[in-house]
Amino acid sequence: MVKKVVLLFLFLFVLVAIQIDALAQCAMCKATLEAGGGQKGTIGAGLNTGILYLMSVPYIAGVVLAFFWYKNAKAKKKAAFVQKGLE
């Protein structure tokens, strides 16, 4: 078991340590900004707002999931305590 955990951490360390620099950009985003003409400021602001919106959705979903997980764990612990007290 310990050997598997050590190998997993070693593998993750190697993945983080050996990064390949990628000059990647969404082709559609780049084309939109280049074709914007004189409206680069407004298109760029709208694009940044969209990126922030797309970035925030997984975090909000994670918070909601964690909240319900916490409530469920708390209810199970309370039920176990009540059952133990009745025995």
N, C-alpha and C positions, 0 to 999 in steps of 0.2 A: 504494500500500500504506500509506504513512504517513498519507495523507489519510483512509483508512478507519479506521485506529486512532484518529486524533484525533477523528473523528466519533463513534466508538463511546464513547470516554471522555467526550466532551461530552454524549452522550445519557445515559450512566449518571450523570453529574454532575447533569443536569437531573432525572432520576428521583429521585435522593437528595435534592436541594435542595428540590424541590417536593413536600412530603409533605402529604397530606390527613389531618388528625386523624380517626381513626375510633374511636368508642366502641363497638367491637364486642366482643361476648362470646358465647360459644356459648350459644344459647338453652336447650339441654338442661342445660348446667352451671348456668346461672342458675336455672332451674326446680328443679333438684335441691337447690341450696343454699337456695332460698326455702322449699321444701316440707320441709326437714329438721326443722323444729320445734325442739326443744330439743337436738338432736344436731348442731348446726352445727359444733362443734369437730371431732368425729370424721369427719363427712362431708367437711368442708373438708380435713382432713389426708389422707384417702383420695383425694380429688380431686387434691390437689397431688402425691401419690405417683404417681398415674396419669399426670399431665402430665409429670413428670420421666421416667417410664419411656418414654413416647412420644417425648420429646425426645432421649433417649439412644440410641435404636435407630439413627437415621441416622448419628450420630457413630461408633458402634461399627462399623457397616457400612463407613463411609469408612476407618476405621483398618485393617480387615481387607483392604479393596480395595487400599489403599496398600501394605500389607505384601506382598501377593502381586505387585503391580506392581514393587516394589523387588526382590523375589527373582527375578522374571522378567528384569528389566533386568540384574541382576548376572550371571545365568546366560548371557544373550546376550553380555555384554561378555567374560566368561571364554571362551566358545566362540569369539568372534572373535579373542581374543588367542592362543588355542591354534592356531586355523587359520592365523593370520598367522605364528606361529612355525614351523609345519611347512612353509610355502612357501619 
